[in-house]
Amino acid sequence: MTTFIRSFGLRVSLFLAGYIAACSPNGGTKQGNVVIIISDALRQDVIGCYGGEALTPNIDWLAQNGVVLENAYSNGPWTVPSCIALLTGNYPTSYGSRPFAKTIRVDVPLSERLMGEVLRDLGYATFARVDNLHAQIHGNMQGYEGISSGQEVPTHVGGGENKSELEEILGHELTGPKMYFNLYETLERMLDVPATQRIMMLYWMLDPHSPYKPIDRFRKRIETDVSSLPRHPSYYSQGMHKAHDLSPEERAYIRRLYVAEVESVDERVGYVIEVLRHTGRLDDTYIVFTSDHGEQLGERGDWGHGAFGRNSNYYEVLTRIPMIIAGPGIPKGKRRKIPVSLVDIQPTLKELLGVEYADSMQGRSFTDALLGEDRQAFVYFTDVREHDQMDALLENGYKLIAHGDRSFELYHLQTDPDEEKNLATEEPERVARMFEKIEAHRAENLIRRMENTGETVTTQPPMSDDEIRKTLKALKALGYM
């Protein structure tokens, strides 16, 4: 059995090497600061610089000062697979997993060296604020201040000593709901770092994840007479509805609530930019703005997004996400059409920073694409467990969705962006070619998973009863249970 696995693994590696040869990275540049901003459940098409209706001047500023990736994707349809891909540079099914209540916990080995640890050891101040608990319990947060081995809920990183300075920078009193104070505390931590020390900051805000409850100054922009709606206004904040139950007016109101939350997200992105400017770091910081997945707003009769096999799919509204990168040496005001995904972010940052670690990451740097070079690329989509197998591949403008029963959906996104015409029966040869590549990814992930769950691998320790209670309460509030 072992000989077969090694032999098969070699064949898979050779196949994939030939497949992605065109995606090898260029040389590194230099070290700099890093700020990664994740807006949870943010679909691409509502943002101003992507042609959406939301007023997003700060995100648009990033676009004007960096590169907009027009064909950026999450690798999974919900938070867990996406947070693994984003923070490890590997696909989630390359790791082991275990049931956790009615959801799942992925085991990223403690021995795996992640970017937070690498930069911390290089003298960076590495700190994080992650509002979605589901994004940080898998061992993927190693190296960040306030999180030891990945299983603990991070403490507030700011002590309030810099409150007055932060108020002066932002030009207003620090007020707002908890999500705003989570950012304030994180920005206070940035103010603590000496100007001579580099930083790596990860800020994962929960908005616009449901429930959609924008703060008053953004809710007031919504021009809807709620008294004319057939249900109480609080009903429409839930984010989990069935389209056939709702009138066009109700559906429009839900989208407006969502857009108002996106505009609130943009305000907070502006706060980060202002503090970077105040501390003199803005010109020497790589800023990555993205999301963990999109959100369904009534398409195909679905709302919200999937979780652990429920309501999961790989259609565009759920997987197409914003991705903007700005920083030293990166062209300003450019747009790239190359397909990229969350799993590619760590390899790209590794190359931009010129740091050495983790040569075996499955993601591929797209630094060359940022600089304007054109090449072939693909996106592979998967969830967190192989026996829930439904995965997908995007290549050459076609997306193939492979179901566990070996049925397929094939869409040509350029001519059919809403994915309404399944071409699988019309193009069986293309289906066969693309499915062969999907199977190669499955095989590689299986081999890696066996290595990552071996007897010598140190996995995440069990949670305490108190940690479990806190986690379950947070997951229930997010609608995952």
C-alpha positions as CSV (number, residue, x, y, z in Angstrom):
1,M,0.0,0.0,0.0
2,T,2.8,2.4,0.9
3,T,4.7,1.7,-2.3
4,F,1.5,2.3,-4.3
5,I,0.8,5.6,-2.6
6,R,4.4,6.8,-3.2
7,S,4.3,5.7,-6.8
8,F,0.9,7.3,-7.3
9,G,2.0,10.4,-5.5
10,L,5.0,10.7,-7.9
11,R,2.7,10.4,-10.9
12,V,0.3,13.1,-9.5
13,S,3.2,15.4,-8.7
14,L,4.6,15.1,-12.2
15,F,1.1,15.7,-13.7
16,L,0.6,18.8,-11.6
17,A,4.1,20.1,-12.3
18,G,3.4,20.0,-16.0
19,Y,0.0,21.6,-15.4
20,I,1.2,24.6,-13.5
21,A,4.6,25.0,-15.1
22,A,3.4,28.4,-16.5
23,C,2.6,29.6,-13.0
24,S,6.1,29.5,-11.4
25,P,7.0,32.8,-9.5
26,N,9.6,35.4,-10.3
27,G,12.3,36.5,-7.8
28,G,11.4,38.2,-4.6
29,T,11.7,41.9,-3.9
30,K,12.0,43.2,-0.3
31,Q,10.5,43.1,3.1
32,G,7.8,45.5,4.1
33,N,4.8,45.8,6.4
34,V,1.8,43.6,5.8
35,V,-1.9,44.4,6.5
36,I,-4.5,41.8,5.5
37,I,-8.1,42.9,5.7
38,I,-10.8,40.3,5.3
39,S,-14.5,41.3,5.0
40,D,-16.6,38.3,5.8
41,A,-19.2,37.2,3.2
42,L,-18.5,40.1,0.8
43,R,-19.5,39.5,-2.8
44,Q,-17.6,41.3,-5.4
45,D,-20.3,42.9,-7.5
46,V,-21.6,45.4,-4.9
47,I,-18.3,47.3,-4.4
48,G,-17.8,50.5,-6.2
49,C,-14.5,49.7,-8.0
50,Y,-16.1,46.5,-9.3
51,G,-19.1,48.4,-10.7
52,G,-21.4,47.9,-7.7
53,E,-23.9,50.2,-6.1
54,A,-22.2,50.5,-2.7
55,L,-20.4,53.8,-1.9
56,T,-16.9,52.6,-1.1
57,P,-14.5,55.5,-1.5
58,N,-11.8,53.8,0.7
59,I,-11.8,50.5,-1.0
60,D,-11.8,52.4,-4.3
61,W,-8.8,54.3,-3.1
62,L,-7.0,51.0,-2.6
63,A,-8.0,50.1,-6.2
64,Q,-6.6,53.4,-7.5
65,N,-3.3,52.8,-5.6
66,G,-2.9,49.1,-6.3
67,V,-4.0,46.2,-8.5
68,V,-7.6,45.0,-8.7
69,L,-7.9,41.3,-9.4
70,E,-11.1,41.0,-11.4
71,N,-11.3,37.2,-11.4
72,A,-10.6,36.5,-7.8
73,Y,-12.2,33.5,-6.0
74,S,-12.6,31.8,-2.6
75,N,-11.5,28.2,-2.7
76,G,-14.5,27.1,-0.7
77,P,-18.1,28.2,-0.3
78,W,-17.9,29.1,3.4
79,T,-15.5,30.3,6.1
80,V,-13.7,27.2,7.2
81,P,-12.2,26.0,3.9
82,S,-11.5,29.6,2.9
83,C,-9.6,30.5,6.1
84,I,-7.4,27.4,5.8
85,A,-6.5,28.3,2.1
86,L,-6.0,31.9,2.9
87,L,-3.7,31.5,5.9
88,T,-1.7,28.4,5.0
89,G,-1.5,28.5,1.2
90,N,-2.8,25.0,1.0
91,Y,-6.2,23.4,0.2
92,P,-8.3,22.4,3.2
93,T,-8.6,18.8,2.2
94,S,-4.8,18.4,2.5
95,Y,-5.3,18.5,6.3
96,G,-7.2,16.2,8.7
97,S,-10.4,17.3,10.3
98,R,-12.7,16.2,13.1
99,P,-16.3,16.8,14.0
100,F,-17.0,19.7,16.3
101,A,-20.6,19.9,17.6
102,K,-22.6,20.3,14.4
103,T,-19.7,21.8,12.4
104,I,-16.0,20.8,11.9
105,R,-12.5,21.6,13.0
106,V,-9.6,21.3,10.7
107,D,-6.2,20.2,12.1
108,V,-3.4,22.3,10.7
109,P,-0.3,20.7,12.4
110,L,1.5,22.8,15.0
111,S,4.7,21.8,13.3
112,E,3.7,23.6,10.1
113,R,5.5,27.0,9.8
114,L,3.1,29.7,8.8
115,M,3.8,33.3,7.8
116,G,2.9,34.8,11.1
117,E,5.6,32.7,12.8
118,V,8.2,33.5,10.1
119,L,7.7,37.3,10.3
120,R,7.5,37.2,14.1
121,D,10.9,35.5,14.2
122,L,12.2,38.2,11.8
123,G,11.3,40.8,14.4
124,Y,7.8,41.9,13.1
125,A,5.0,42.8,15.5
126,T,2.4,40.2,14.4
127,F,-1.1,40.8,15.7
128,A,-4.6,39.9,14.7
129,R,-8.2,40.7,15.3
130,V,-10.6,38.0,14.0
131,D,-14.3,38.6,14.6
132,N,-15.4,35.3,13.1
133,L,-14.5,32.6,15.6
134,H,-15.0,29.9,12.9
135,A,-11.9,31.3,11.2
136,Q,-9.4,30.8,14.0
137,I,-9.8,27.4,15.7
138,H,-7.9,25.3,13.2
139,G,-4.3,25.9,13.9
140,N,-4.1,28.4,11.1
141,M,-3.4,31.5,13.3
142,Q,0.0,30.4,14.6
143,G,2.4,33.3,15.2
144,Y,-0.1,36.1,15.9
145,E,-0.2,37.9,19.2
146,G,-3.1,37.0,21.4
147,I,-3.4,33.5,19.9
148,S,-1.1,30.9,21.2
149,S,-1.7,27.5,19.5
150,G,-4.7,28.4,17.5
151,Q,-7.4,27.1,19.8
152,E,-7.9,30.1,22.0
153,V,-10.2,33.0,21.6
154,P,-7.9,36.0,21.1
155,T,-7.9,38.6,23.8
156,H,-8.3,42.3,23.0
157,V,-4.9,43.5,21.8
158,G,-5.4,47.2,22.7
159,G,-5.3,48.6,26.2
160,G,-6.9,51.9,25.6
161,E,-3.7,53.9,26.2
162,N,-3.8,55.4,22.7
163,K,-7.5,56.3,22.7
164,S,-7.0,60.0,22.5
165,E,-4.4,59.7,19.8
166,L,-6.6,57.5,17.7
167,E,-9.5,59.9,18.1
168,E,-7.3,62.7,16.8
169,I,-6.2,60.6,13.8
170,L,-9.8,59.6,12.9
171,G,-11.3,63.0,13.7
172,H,-14.1,61.7,15.9
173,E,-14.9,60.1,19.3
174,L,-14.5,56.3,19.4
175,T,-18.1,55.2,19.3
176,G,-20.0,52.5,17.6
177,P,-21.0,48.8,18.1
178,K,-18.6,46.1,19.3
179,M,-17.3,45.4,15.8
180,Y,-16.0,49.0,15.6
181,F,-14.3,48.7,19.0
182,N,-12.6,45.5,17.9
183,L,-10.9,47.6,15.1
184,Y,-10.2,50.5,17.4
185,E,-8.3,48.2,19.8
186,T,-6.4,46.7,16.9
187,L,-5.4,50.1,15.6
188,E,-4.3,51.1,19.1
189,R,-2.0,48.1,19.1
190,M,-0.6,49.4,15.8
191,L,0.1,52.8,17.5
192,D,2.0,50.9,20.2
193,V,4.6,49.5,17.7
194,P,7.7,51.6,17.4
195,A,8.1,53.3,14.0
196,T,11.3,51.3,13.4
197,Q,9.6,47.9,13.8
198,R,7.7,46.3,10.9
199,I,4.2,45.0,11.4
200,M,2.0,42.2,10.1
201,M,-1.6,42.9,11.0
202,L,-4.6,40.6,10.2
203,Y,-8.0,42.2,10.5
204,W,-11.0,39.9,9.9
205,M,-14.2,41.8,10.3
206,L,-17.5,39.9,10.5
207,D,-19.5,42.3,8.4
208,P,-21.4,42.1,6.0
209,H,-22.0,38.6,7.3
210,S,-25.7,38.1,8.4
211,P,-27.6,39.3,10.3
212,Y,-27.6,42.5,8.3
213,K,-27.8,45.2,10.9
214,P,-26.0,48.3,9.5
215,I,-25.4,51.1,12.0
216,D,-27.7,54.1,11.8
217,R,-25.7,56.4,9.7
218,F,-25.6,53.8,6.9
219,R,-29.1,52.5,7.5
220,K,-30.4,56.0,7.0
221,R,-29.2,55.9,3.4
222,I,-31.7,53.2,2.5
223,E,-34.7,54.7,0.7
224,T,-37.3,52.2,1.6
225,D,-40.6,52.8,3.5
226,V,-40.4,49.8,5.9
227,S,-44.0,50.4,6.9
228,S,-45.0,49.2,3.4
229,L,-43.3,45.9,3.8
230,P,-45.5,42.9,4.9
231,R,-43.1,41.8,7.7
232,H,-41.4,43.4,10.6
233,P,-38.1,45.1,9.6
234,S,-36.1,42.8,11.8
235,Y,-37.2,39.9,9.7
236,Y,-35.2,41.1,6.7
237,S,-31.9,41.3,8.7
238,Q,-31.7,37.5,9.1
239,G,-30.1,36.9,5.8
240,M,-31.5,33.4,5.5
241,H,-34.7,33.4,3.4
242,K,-36.2,31.7,0.4
243,A,-36.6,33.8,-2.6
244,H,-40.1,32.4,-3.4
245,D,-41.3,33.7,-0.1
246,L,-40.4,37.3,-0.8
247,S,-41.8,40.0,-3.1
248,P,-39.4,42.0,-5.3
249,E,-39.7,44.9,-2.9
250,E,-38.6,42.7,0.0
251,R,-35.7,41.2,-1.9
252,A,-34.6,44.7,-2.8
253,Y,-34.7,45.8,0.8
254,I,-32.5,42.9,1.9
255,R,-30.0,43.8,-0.7
256,R,-30.0,47.4,0.5
257,L,-29.4,46.3,4.1
258,Y,-26.4,44.2,2.8
259,V,-25.1,47.2,0.8
260,A,-25.4,49.5,3.8
261,E,-23.2,47.0,5.7
262,V,-20.7,47.0,2.9
263,E,-20.5,50.8,3.2
264,S,-19.8,50.4,6.9
265,V,-17.0,48.0,6.0
266,D,-15.5,50.6,3.7
267,E,-15.5,53.2,6.5
268,R,-13.4,50.8,8.6
269,V,-11.0,50.2,5.8
270,G,-10.5,53.9,5.7
271,Y,-9.7,53.9,9.4
272,V,-6.9,51.4,8.8
273,I,-5.5,53.5,5.9
274,E,-5.5,56.6,8.1
275,V,-3.5,55.0,10.9
276,L,-1.0,53.6,8.4
277,R,-0.6,57.1,7.0
278,H,-0.2,58.6,10.5
279,T,2.4,56.2,11.5
280,G,4.4,56.7,8.3
281,R,3.9,53.1,7.2
282,L,1.4,53.6,4.3
283,D,4.0,53.7,1.5
284,D,5.9,50.7,2.8
285,T,2.9,48.4,3.5
286,Y,1.5,45.6,1.4
287,I,-2.3,45.9,1.9
288,V,-4.4,43.0,0.9
289,F,-8.2,43.5,0.9
290,T,-10.4,40.4,0.2
291,S,-13.2,38.2,1.5
292,D,-13.6,34.6,2.5
293,H,-16.5,34.0,0.2
294,G,-19.5,35.8,-1.4
295,E,-23.1,35.9,-0.4
296,Q,-26.3,34.7,-2.1
297,L,-29.0,37.4,-2.3
298,G,-31.8,35.4,-3.8
299,E,-30.0,33.8,-6.7
300,R,-31.4,30.3,-7.5
301,G,-33.7,30.8,-4.6
302,D,-30.9,30.9,-2.0
303,W,-29.8,33.4,0.6
304,G,-26.7,33.6,2.7
305,H,-24.0,31.0,2.2
306,G,-23.2,27.4,3.0
307,A,-21.8,25.7,6.0
308,F,-20.5,22.1,6.4
309,G,-22.3,20.7,3.4
310,R,-25.4,22.7,3.9
311,N,-26.4,25.1,1.1
312,S,-22.9,24.9,-0.4
313,N,-22.2,25.4,-4.0
314,Y,-19.5,26.9,-6.2
315,Y,-21.5,29.4,-8.3
316,E,-20.1,32.8,-8.9
317,V,-22.2,34.8,-6.4
318,L,-20.8,32.6,-3.6
319,T,-17.2,32.2,-4.7
320,R,-16.3,35.3,-6.7
321,I,-14.8,37.8,-4.3
322,P,-13.0,41.1,-4.2
323,M,-9.2,41.0,-4.1
324,I,-7.1,44.2,-4.2
325,I,-3.4,44.4,-3.5
326,A,-1.5,47.7,-3.0
327,G,2.0,48.3,-1.8
328,P,5.6,49.1,-2.6
329,G,6.5,48.2,-6.2
330,I,3.0,47.2,-7.1
331,P,1.5,49.2,-10.1
332,K,-1.2,51.7,-9.3
333,G,-4.6,51.8,-10.8
334,K,-4.3,48.5,-12.7
335,R,-6.7,45.7,-13.3
336,R,-5.8,42.1,-14.0
337,K,-8.0,39.4,-15.4
338,I,-5.9,36.4,-14.4
339,P,-7.9,33.9,-12.2
340,V,-6.5,33.8,-8.7
341,S,-7.8,32.5,-5.4
342,L,-7.2,32.7,-1.6
343,V,-4.8,29.9,-1.6
344,D,-2.4,32.0,-3.7
345,I,-2.2,34.9,-1.3
346,Q,0.5,33.5,1.0
347,P,2.8,32.5,-1.8
348,T,2.4,35.9,-3.3
349,L,3.2,37.7,-0.1
350,K,6.2,35.4,0.4
351,E,7.6,36.4,-2.9
352,L,6.8,40.1,-2.4
353,L,8.5,40.1,1.0
354,G,11.5,38.0,-0.1
355,V,11.2,35.6,2.8
356,E,12.1,31.9,2.7
357,Y,9.8,29.3,4.1
358,A,7.2,26.6,3.1
359,D,8.4,25.8,-0.5
360,S,5.7,23.1,-0.7
361,M,2.6,25.5,-0.6
362,Q,0.0,24.4,-3.1
363,G,-1.0,28.0,-3.9
364,R,0.9,29.8,-6.7
365,S,2.4,33.3,-6.4
366,F,0.8,35.8,-8.9
367,T,3.4,38.5,-8.4
368,D,4.2,38.3,-12.1
369,A,0.5,39.0,-12.9
370,L,0.5,42.0,-10.6
371,L,3.4,43.4,-12.6
372,G,1.6,42.8,-15.9
373,E,2.8,39.5,-17.2
374,D,0.2,37.2,-18.8
375,R,0.1,33.5,-18.1
376,Q,-2.2,30.5,-17.8
377,A,-3.9,30.0,-14.5
378,F,-6.6,28.0,-12.8
379,V,-8.7,27.9,-9.6
380,Y,-9.5,24.7,-7.7
381,F,-12.4,24.7,-5.3
382,T,-13.0,22.3,-2.5
383,D,-14.6,22.0,0.9
384,V,-13.2,20.5,4.1
385,R,-13.9,16.7,3.9
386,E,-13.5,14.4,0.9
387,H,-16.5,12.3,1.7
388,D,-18.6,15.4,1.2
389,Q,-17.0,15.6,-2.2
390,M,-18.2,18.2,-4.5
391,D,-15.4,20.2,-5.9
392,A,-14.8,22.3,-9.0
393,L,-12.2,23.7,-11.4
394,L,-12.0,27.0,-13.3
395,E,-9.8,27.1,-16.3
396,N,-9.7,28.9,-19.7
397,G,-13.0,30.6,-18.8
398,Y,-14.9,27.4,-18.1
399,K,-16.0,26.2,-14.7
400,L,-16.6,22.5,-14.1
401,I,-18.5,21.5,-10.9
402,A,-18.1,17.8,-10.1
403,H,-20.6,16.2,-7.8
404,G,-20.0,13.1,-5.7
405,D,-22.3,11.0,-7.8
406,R,-20.1,11.8,-10.9
407,S,-22.6,14.2,-12.4
408,F,-21.3,17.5,-13.7
409,E,-22.1,21.1,-14.4
410,L,-20.0,22.9,-17.0
411,Y,-20.4,26.7,-17.6
412,H,-18.7,29.1,-20.0
413,L,-18.5,32.2,-17.8
414,Q,-17.8,34.7,-20.5
415,T,-21.0,34.0,-22.4
416,D,-23.0,32.7,-19.4
417,P,-21.9,34.7,-16.3
418,D,-25.1,33.7,-14.4
419,E,-24.3,30.0,-15.0
420,E,-27.7,29.1,-16.4
421,K,-26.7,26.8,-19.3
422,N,-25.0,23.5,-18.3
423,L,-22.8,22.5,-21.2
424,A,-21.6,19.2,-19.7
425,T,-23.5,16.9,-22.1
426,E,-22.5,19.1,-25.1
427,E,-18.8,19.1,-24.3
428,P,-17.9,15.7,-22.9
429,E,-14.2,15.9,-23.9
430,R,-13.7,19.2,-22.0
431,V,-15.5,17.7,-19.0
432,A,-13.1,14.6,-19.2
433,R,-10.0,16.8,-19.4
434,M,-11.0,19.1,-16.6
435,F,-12.2,16.2,-14.4
436,E,-8.8,14.5,-14.8
437,K,-7.2,17.6,-13.3
438,I,-9.8,17.6,-10.4
439,E,-8.9,14.0,-9.7
440,A,-5.2,14.9,-9.7
441,H,-5.9,17.6,-7.0
442,R,-7.9,15.1,-5.0
443,A,-5.1,12.6,-5.1
444,E,-2.5,15.1,-4.1
445,N,-4.7,16.3,-1.2
446,L,-5.2,12.7,-0.1
447,I,-1.4,12.1,0.0
448,R,-0.8,15.4,1.9
449,R,-3.6,14.6,4.3
450,M,-2.1,11.2,5.2
451,E,1.2,12.9,5.9
452,N,-0.4,15.7,7.9
453,T,-2.3,13.1,10.1
454,G,0.6,10.7,10.7
455,E,1.5,9.5,14.1
456,T,4.4,11.9,14.4
457,V,2.3,15.0,13.7
458,T,1.4,17.2,16.6
459,T,-2.2,18.5,16.1
460,Q,-4.2,21.0,18.0
461,P,-5.0,20.1,21.6
462,P,-8.6,19.6,22.7
463,M,-10.5,22.7,23.8
464,S,-11.4,23.3,27.4
465,D,-15.1,23.1,28.4
466,D,-15.2,26.9,28.7
467,E,-13.6,27.4,25.2
468,I,-16.1,25.0,23.7
469,R,-19.1,26.9,25.3
470,K,-17.8,30.2,24.0
471,T,-17.2,28.7,20.5
472,L,-20.6,27.1,20.3
473,K,-22.3,30.3,21.4
474,A,-20.4,32.3,18.7
475,L,-21.1,29.8,16.0
476,K,-24.8,29.7,16.8
477,A,-25.0,33.5,16.6
478,L,-23.4,33.3,13.1
479,G,-26.0,30.8,11.9
480,Y,-23.6,27.9,11.6
481,M,-25.6,25.7,14.0
